[in-house]
Amino acid sequence: MAYRRTERVEEQLQDKRNRILQAVRAVVGEVGFNGAQVTTVAEAAGVATGTVYRHFPSKGELFAEALALNAQHEVDVIAAVAQADGSASSRLADAVRVFARRAVRARRLAWAMIAEPAEAEVDAARIIYRRAFAAVFQGLVEDGIEGGEFPPQNPAASATCLMGALSEGLIGPLAPEAGTLPDTRALVNAIVAFCLQAVSARPFNPPLRVVEESQ
């Protein structure tokens, strides 16, 4: 009986932890990281504020784990798109398009996850998942090179640049102070076109030059 009781307690604790993380997502989706308070999260999760702190010692750790949970889901979505049938270029276009569309549909949450100033723990989690997205794009670039769709290039560097371009292309429009979103279809199409052009263009090897610093 003691073992069964302990197992039930563990299930209850895990359920509360999951509810807290889901509550963070809902609250941040409305007011961002800066506007979210632990008391608000606790209320949304239906638990006491002290319960939140028993599971997460600090606000930064709470937000970082919530970001990680949400970001991993998004990575899984993009990875599934990348593994679908089709050419490397079409799969890359679809992956970028899905990323961008999902971001503009959940504008406030996406801004928080990608760029909103937050605790150091959140920034550290962002770096991990930017690399995870880049790894998905790297696989697509490698497939494209192998299949002759893309010219020879450094796949890891190209994938990192793709992730940077994708994020930067969304940051301005997603920012709360930007006001009403522009034509989202045109925005997404422009980002997709840029990313595909970046990995499909002919190789560019600029001559090395020594640039003297001005005195």
C-alpha positions as CSV (number, residue, x, y, z in Angstrom):
1,M,0.0,0.0,0.0
2,A,2.8,2.4,0.8
3,Y,4.3,2.0,-2.7
4,R,0.9,2.7,-4.3
5,R,0.4,5.8,-2.2
6,T,3.9,7.1,-3.1
7,E,3.2,6.5,-6.7
8,R,-0.1,8.4,-6.5
9,V,1.7,11.3,-4.8
10,E,4.3,11.4,-7.5
11,E,1.5,11.5,-10.1
12,Q,-0.2,14.4,-8.3
13,L,3.1,16.3,-8.1
14,Q,3.8,15.8,-11.8
15,D,0.3,16.9,-12.6
16,K,0.7,20.1,-10.7
17,R,4.1,20.7,-12.4
18,N,2.5,20.2,-15.8
19,R,-0.3,22.6,-14.9
20,I,2.1,25.2,-13.8
21,L,4.1,25.0,-17.1
22,Q,0.9,25.2,-19.2
23,A,-0.2,28.2,-17.1
24,V,3.1,29.9,-17.9
25,R,2.5,29.4,-21.6
26,A,-1.0,30.9,-21.3
27,V,0.0,33.9,-19.2
28,V,3.1,34.7,-21.3
29,G,1.0,34.4,-24.4
30,E,-1.1,37.2,-23.1
31,V,1.3,39.6,-21.3
32,G,4.8,38.3,-22.2
33,F,7.6,37.4,-19.8
34,N,7.9,40.9,-18.4
35,G,4.3,41.1,-17.6
36,A,3.9,37.6,-16.1
37,Q,4.0,37.3,-12.4
38,V,4.4,34.1,-10.4
39,T,1.2,34.9,-8.5
40,T,-0.7,35.2,-11.8
41,V,0.8,31.9,-13.0
42,A,-0.2,30.2,-9.8
43,E,-3.8,31.5,-10.1
44,A,-4.0,30.3,-13.7
45,A,-2.7,26.8,-12.7
46,G,-5.1,26.6,-9.7
47,V,-2.3,26.2,-7.1
48,A,-0.8,28.3,-4.3
49,T,2.1,30.6,-5.1
50,G,4.2,28.6,-2.6
51,T,3.5,25.4,-4.7
52,V,5.0,27.1,-7.7
53,Y,8.2,27.8,-5.8
54,R,8.4,24.3,-4.5
55,H,8.6,23.0,-8.1
56,F,10.7,25.9,-9.5
57,P,13.1,27.7,-7.1
58,S,13.1,30.9,-9.1
59,K,11.1,32.8,-11.7
60,G,13.9,32.5,-14.2
61,E,14.0,28.7,-13.9
62,L,10.2,28.5,-14.2
63,F,10.2,30.6,-17.4
64,A,13.2,28.8,-18.8
65,E,11.5,25.4,-18.4
66,A,8.3,26.7,-19.9
67,L,10.2,28.0,-22.9
68,A,12.0,24.7,-23.3
69,L,8.7,22.8,-23.2
70,N,7.1,25.1,-25.8
71,A,10.3,25.3,-28.0
72,Q,10.7,21.5,-28.0
73,H,7.2,21.1,-29.3
74,E,7.9,23.6,-32.1
75,V,11.2,21.8,-33.0
76,D,9.3,18.6,-33.2
77,V,6.7,20.2,-35.6
78,I,9.4,21.6,-37.9
79,A,11.3,18.3,-37.8
80,A,8.2,16.4,-38.9
81,V,7.8,18.9,-41.8
82,A,11.5,18.4,-42.7
83,Q,11.1,14.6,-42.8
84,A,8.1,14.6,-45.1
85,D,8.3,13.5,-48.8
86,G,9.5,15.9,-51.4
87,S,12.6,17.7,-52.6
88,A,15.0,19.3,-50.2
89,S,14.1,22.8,-51.4
90,S,10.3,22.2,-51.0
91,R,10.8,20.7,-47.6
92,L,13.0,23.6,-46.5
93,A,10.4,26.1,-47.9
94,D,7.7,24.3,-46.0
95,A,9.7,24.2,-42.7
96,V,10.4,27.9,-42.9
97,R,6.8,28.7,-43.8
98,V,5.4,26.6,-41.0
99,F,7.8,28.2,-38.5
100,A,6.8,31.7,-39.6
101,R,3.1,31.0,-39.8
102,R,2.9,29.5,-36.3
103,A,4.8,32.5,-35.0
104,V,2.5,35.1,-36.5
105,R,-0.6,33.2,-35.3
106,A,0.7,33.2,-31.7
107,R,2.3,36.7,-32.0
108,R,2.7,37.6,-28.3
109,L,3.9,34.2,-27.3
110,A,6.3,34.0,-30.3
111,W,7.8,37.4,-29.4
112,A,8.4,36.3,-25.9
113,M,10.0,33.0,-27.0
114,I,12.2,34.5,-29.6
115,A,13.3,38.0,-28.4
116,E,11.7,39.5,-25.4
117,P,14.2,40.6,-22.8
118,A,14.0,38.1,-19.9
119,E,16.1,36.4,-17.2
120,A,19.5,34.8,-18.0
121,E,18.0,31.3,-17.7
122,V,15.6,32.1,-20.5
123,D,18.3,33.4,-22.7
124,A,20.3,30.3,-22.1
125,A,17.3,28.1,-23.1
126,R,16.8,30.2,-26.2
127,I,20.3,29.4,-27.4
128,I,19.8,25.7,-27.0
129,Y,16.7,25.7,-29.1
130,R,17.9,28.0,-31.7
131,R,20.6,25.4,-32.2
132,A,18.0,22.6,-32.3
133,F,16.1,24.5,-35.1
134,A,19.4,25.1,-37.0
135,A,20.1,21.4,-36.8
136,V,16.9,20.6,-38.6
137,F,17.7,23.2,-41.3
138,Q,21.2,21.8,-41.6
139,G,19.9,18.4,-42.5
140,L,17.8,19.9,-45.2
141,V,20.7,21.9,-46.6
142,E,22.8,18.7,-46.6
143,D,20.1,16.9,-48.5
144,G,19.9,19.7,-51.0
145,I,23.6,19.6,-51.6
146,E,23.7,15.9,-52.0
147,G,20.8,16.0,-54.4
148,G,22.3,18.8,-56.5
149,E,19.5,21.3,-55.6
150,F,21.9,23.5,-53.7
151,P,25.4,24.5,-54.5
152,P,28.3,23.4,-52.3
153,Q,28.4,25.3,-49.1
154,N,29.0,25.0,-45.3
155,P,25.7,23.4,-44.2
156,A,26.2,24.2,-40.5
157,A,27.0,27.9,-41.2
158,S,24.1,28.2,-43.7
159,A,21.7,26.6,-41.3
160,T,22.7,29.0,-38.5
161,C,22.3,31.9,-40.9
162,L,18.9,30.7,-41.9
163,M,17.8,30.5,-38.3
164,G,19.1,34.1,-37.8
165,A,17.3,35.4,-40.9
166,L,14.1,33.7,-39.9
167,S,14.2,35.1,-36.4
168,E,15.2,38.6,-37.4
169,G,12.6,38.7,-40.2
170,L,9.9,38.0,-37.6
171,I,11.1,40.1,-34.6
172,G,10.1,43.5,-35.9
173,P,6.6,42.5,-37.0
174,L,6.0,40.4,-33.8
175,A,7.1,43.1,-31.4
176,P,4.2,44.5,-29.3
177,E,5.1,48.1,-30.2
178,A,4.9,47.3,-33.9
179,G,1.1,47.7,-33.8
180,T,-1.0,45.8,-36.3
181,L,0.7,43.0,-38.2
182,P,1.4,43.7,-41.8
183,D,0.1,41.4,-44.5
184,T,1.1,38.2,-42.9
185,R,1.0,36.1,-46.1
186,A,3.3,38.5,-47.9
187,L,5.6,38.6,-44.8
188,V,5.8,34.8,-44.7
189,N,6.4,34.5,-48.4
190,A,9.1,37.1,-48.3
191,I,10.9,35.2,-45.5
192,V,10.6,31.9,-47.3
193,A,11.9,33.4,-50.6
194,F,14.9,35.0,-48.9
195,C,15.9,31.8,-47.1
196,L,15.6,29.7,-50.3
197,Q,17.6,32.2,-52.3
198,A,20.3,32.2,-49.6
199,V,21.0,28.5,-49.9
200,S,20.3,28.2,-53.7
201,A,22.4,31.1,-55.0
202,R,25.7,30.5,-56.9
203,P,28.8,30.3,-54.7
204,F,30.3,33.7,-53.9
205,N,34.0,33.8,-53.1
206,P,35.1,37.3,-52.5
207,P,38.8,38.1,-52.8
208,L,40.6,38.4,-49.5
209,R,41.4,42.0,-48.7
210,V,43.4,43.6,-45.9
211,V,41.3,46.5,-44.5
212,E,43.4,49.0,-42.7
213,E,41.9,50.6,-39.7
214,S,41.7,54.4,-39.9
215,Q,44.1,56.1,-37.6
